[in-house]
Amino acid sequence: MLYHFSENPNIDIFEPRKLESRPDEPSMVWAIDEFHSPHYWFPRDCPRVCIWPDEDTKESDIERFFGLSRTKHIVAIESGWLDRVRAGSIYRYSFKPEEFALYDRHAGYYTATHTVQPEGVERIDDLLGSLTAHGIEVRLTPSLLPLQQAILKSTVQFSMIRMRNALLK
């Protein structure tokens, strides 16, 4: 299955929309694969950095970012967002994969240029509990920017979401 996450529980139809950040691309409906879906188990505007190793990740980067942990998937958020994440809930809309085309394998993005009806919707209330139940380590930090800068110079795979909302410290 593919998924879309929203704080809106009442979406019956997903209409393609144009993204300001991608003005040269057509209007699209966006979905995410199973592996990358936990990156969206947060309030929409919450900045977060998600990392995981792949076959090209250097051993030194695995040691640096995952060395004292048994996980292979980490999501970091700023500590100022903790209360909102604790109190938050989101809705996971599920889609048939055949409705979508692969957009970016590393990010897990799929798109459709036509209207799509979800197969179902499920409310997720305990966001932190859901993450840890999937073996994902959640890290809290005063600012994501030092982590962002370190990851951009590394070989780990990453997704950085809503970084425009991150603290500038």
C-alpha positions as CSV (number, residue, x, y, z in Angstrom):
1,M,0.0,0.0,0.0
2,L,0.9,3.6,-0.4
3,Y,-0.1,6.3,2.1
4,H,-0.9,10.0,2.5
5,F,-1.0,11.6,6.0
6,S,-3.2,14.5,7.0
7,E,-4.6,16.2,10.1
8,N,-7.9,16.3,8.2
9,P,-10.1,13.2,8.8
10,N,-12.6,13.9,6.0
11,I,-10.8,13.7,2.7
12,D,-13.0,11.7,0.3
13,I,-11.1,12.5,-2.9
14,F,-7.5,13.6,-3.5
15,E,-7.2,16.1,-6.3
16,P,-3.8,16.8,-7.9
17,R,-2.3,20.0,-6.7
18,K,0.6,22.1,-7.9
19,L,3.5,22.7,-5.4
20,E,5.0,26.1,-5.2
21,S,8.4,24.5,-4.7
22,R,8.0,22.6,-8.1
23,P,6.6,25.1,-10.5
24,D,7.8,23.3,-13.6
25,E,6.0,20.0,-12.7
26,P,2.3,19.1,-13.2
27,S,-0.3,19.1,-10.5
28,M,0.0,15.8,-8.6
29,V,-1.4,13.7,-5.7
30,W,1.5,12.6,-3.5
31,A,1.8,9.3,-1.6
32,I,4.6,7.6,0.4
33,D,5.7,4.0,0.6
34,E,5.5,1.9,3.8
35,F,9.2,2.2,4.7
36,H,9.2,6.0,4.6
37,S,5.7,6.5,6.0
38,P,6.8,7.0,9.7
39,H,8.5,10.2,8.5
40,Y,4.9,11.6,8.4
41,W,3.7,10.5,11.8
42,F,4.0,14.0,13.1
43,P,2.0,17.2,13.0
44,R,2.3,18.6,9.5
45,D,4.5,21.6,10.3
46,C,6.8,19.8,12.6
47,P,10.4,20.0,11.3
48,R,12.2,16.7,11.3
49,V,15.3,14.9,10.1
50,C,15.0,11.2,9.2
51,I,18.0,9.1,8.6
52,W,18.8,5.4,7.7
53,P,21.8,3.6,6.2
54,D,21.8,1.8,2.9
55,E,24.4,-0.3,1.0
56,D,26.4,2.9,0.1
57,T,26.6,4.2,3.7
58,K,30.2,4.3,5.0
59,E,30.9,2.4,8.1
60,S,32.2,5.5,9.8
61,D,28.8,7.2,9.2
62,I,27.0,4.2,10.6
63,E,29.2,4.4,13.7
64,R,28.8,8.2,13.9
65,F,25.0,8.4,13.7
66,F,23.9,4.9,14.8
67,G,26.8,3.7,16.9
68,L,25.2,3.4,20.3
69,S,21.8,2.3,19.0
70,R,20.4,-0.9,17.7
71,T,18.1,0.9,15.3
72,K,18.6,1.5,11.6
73,H,16.1,4.3,11.4
74,I,16.2,7.6,13.4
75,V,13.9,10.6,13.3
76,A,15.0,13.7,15.1
77,I,12.7,16.6,16.1
78,E,13.3,19.8,18.0
79,S,12.4,19.6,21.7
80,G,10.1,22.6,21.3
81,W,7.8,20.3,19.3
82,L,7.5,17.5,21.8
83,D,4.3,18.6,23.5
84,R,2.6,19.1,20.1
85,V,3.8,15.6,19.0
86,R,2.6,14.1,22.2
87,A,-0.9,15.7,21.9
88,G,-1.2,15.2,18.1
89,S,-3.0,12.7,16.0
90,I,-3.0,12.2,12.3
91,Y,-4.9,10.3,9.7
92,R,-3.3,7.7,7.4
93,Y,-5.1,7.4,4.1
94,S,-4.2,4.3,2.1
95,F,-4.1,3.9,-1.7
96,K,-3.7,1.1,-4.3
97,P,-0.1,1.3,-5.6
98,E,-1.2,0.8,-9.2
99,E,-2.8,4.3,-9.1
100,F,0.6,5.9,-8.7
101,A,4.0,6.1,-10.4
102,L,7.4,6.1,-8.6
103,Y,8.7,9.6,-8.3
104,D,11.7,9.2,-6.0
105,R,12.9,5.8,-4.8
106,H,15.2,7.1,-2.0
107,A,12.5,9.3,-0.5
108,G,9.7,6.8,-1.1
109,Y,7.6,9.3,-3.1
110,Y,4.9,8.2,-5.6
111,T,2.7,10.5,-7.6
112,A,-0.5,10.5,-9.6
113,T,-1.6,13.2,-12.0
114,H,-5.3,12.2,-11.7
115,T,-7.9,12.3,-8.9
116,V,-7.5,9.4,-6.5
117,Q,-9.9,8.0,-4.0
118,P,-8.4,6.5,-0.9
119,E,-9.0,2.8,0.0
120,G,-9.4,3.7,3.7
121,V,-8.4,6.0,6.5
122,E,-7.0,5.2,9.9
123,R,-6.5,7.6,12.9
124,I,-3.1,7.4,14.6
125,D,-3.2,8.9,18.1
126,D,0.0,7.8,19.9
127,L,2.5,9.2,17.4
128,L,5.6,8.6,19.6
129,G,4.4,5.1,20.6
130,S,3.7,4.2,17.0
131,L,7.3,5.2,16.0
132,T,8.9,3.3,18.8
133,A,6.7,0.2,18.1
134,H,8.2,0.2,14.6
135,G,11.7,0.2,16.0
136,I,12.4,3.9,15.1
137,E,14.5,5.9,17.5
138,V,13.1,9.3,18.2
139,R,15.7,11.9,19.1
140,L,15.0,15.3,20.6
141,T,17.4,18.3,20.1
142,P,17.1,22.0,20.7
143,S,17.8,22.7,17.0
144,L,17.9,20.4,14.0
145,L,20.4,22.6,12.1
146,P,23.7,21.1,13.4
147,L,22.3,17.6,12.6
148,Q,21.2,18.8,9.2
149,Q,24.6,20.1,8.4
150,A,26.4,16.9,9.5
151,I,24.0,14.7,7.5
152,L,24.5,16.7,4.3
153,K,28.2,15.9,4.5
154,S,27.6,12.2,5.2
155,T,26.7,9.1,3.2
156,V,23.5,8.2,5.2
157,Q,20.2,8.3,3.4
158,F,17.9,11.1,4.7
159,S,14.7,13.0,4.5
160,M,14.4,16.5,5.9
161,I,10.8,17.7,6.2
162,R,9.5,21.2,7.0
163,M,13.0,22.5,7.7
164,R,11.7,26.0,7.1
165,N,10.1,25.7,10.5
166,A,13.3,24.7,12.3
167,L,15.0,27.0,14.8
168,L,17.9,29.0,13.4
169,K,20.2,28.3,16.4
